[in-house]
Amino acid sequence: MANSIYRNSQSAQKGQIKEFIRKQVKDYLNHLRDLGLSVQSAYIFGSQVGGKTHKWSDIDVCIISKDFSRHNDALTYLWRALRKQDVKAGIEPIGFHPDDFVEDIPVVNEILHRGVRII
């Protein structure tokens, strides 16, 4: 199931993400690449996709990288890599190695079925 990261998320949802949210996420992803992280794919999920945002909504981002060895390592790396502007924007990253990004994990199932693939 590791190849499930290549599944297309619902394309109808792409228009539901505001352009400035998309730009903030892409800026964060570029920052991660500048730090040397190989990013295979990335998704925006949660309230930013579902259209149920409010003033304090965060930006849930899932990053898939072969550089991650364990989920906890991914979280530690991604949170330490956050810059002030990423925190201010509300970016809340999670990460997976491609082999661990499988549909039987509830959050991955949500990302694959309701998230929007950015990369």
N, C-alpha and C positions, 0 to 999 in steps of 0.2 A: 504493500500500500504506500510505500514511500513516494511513489510517483504521483500520489494524490495532490502534491503541491502544484502540479501543472494543470490541474482542473481549472476551468474557467469559472469564476464566480459570476453571479447573476449580473449580466451587463446592464440591465435596466437600472440598477442601483448606481451606476457610475455617475449619472447626472445629479444624484442626491448629495454628493459630497461637495461642499463649497470649495471654490478654487483656492482660496487662501489656506484652507486646511490641507489641501493637496500639496501646496507649495511648502508649507511648514514641514510636512512629513518628508517630502523629497529633500529638503535642506538637511534634515536630520540624517537621512539615509546617506547623503553625500558626505556628511561629517563622519559617519561610521566608516565609509569607504576610505576617506582621507586618513583615518586611524589604522587602516590596513585590514578591515573586516571585509571578507568576501560575502556579498549579499546575493543569494540565489533568487529570492523573491520576498515580497513584503505586501502586507494587507492592512487596510484600515477596516476596523470592525467596531461593533458596539453602537452606541447612540448616534455617532456621527454618520453612520450608514443608515440606521433605522429611521432617521428623521425626527427622533424624539430628543433633540438637544435642548438645553437650557443654558443660562448664563454661565454656570459652573461646570458644564460638560467637559470631560477630558477627551483626549484623542487616543484611542486604543490602537496600537500598532503592533503587528506581529511580524517578526523578522526571521527568515529562514536562512541559515548559514551553515555550511559544512565546517566552519571554524569552531562551532560550538560542540563541546563534547557531551555536556549534560545540560538539562534544562536549568538547573540552579546556576551553573556557570554562565549560561546565557543571560539570565536575569541580572546577575551581579555585573557582568560586563556592560550590558545595555544601560543599566541605571547609573553606573559610574561614568559612562560616556555622555550622559545628558549635560548640556550646557545650560546656562541661565535662561537663554531665550527658549530652549526646549521645555524647560520646567514651566516658564511663564505661559507658554502656549498650551500647556496641559498634556504634553505627550507622555503616554504611559506605555512603555514598550514591554513586550514579552518576546522570547525567542526560542527557536527549536532547531536542532540538527535535522536535516531532511529525513533521516531514518526514523526520527521520533515524531514527525509531523503526520500523524495518522488519524483517520476519521473516528476511531473508537475512543479517542480522548474528547470529552465533551466540548472543551473550548476550541479545539481544532475543528470539530464538526460544525460549530457555530461559525467559525471563520470561513470555512470552505463553502458553507451554504448561504451565509448572509453577508460575509465580508466582501470588500472590493479589492481586487489585486491591483497594486500600484506598480509593482515590478514583476 
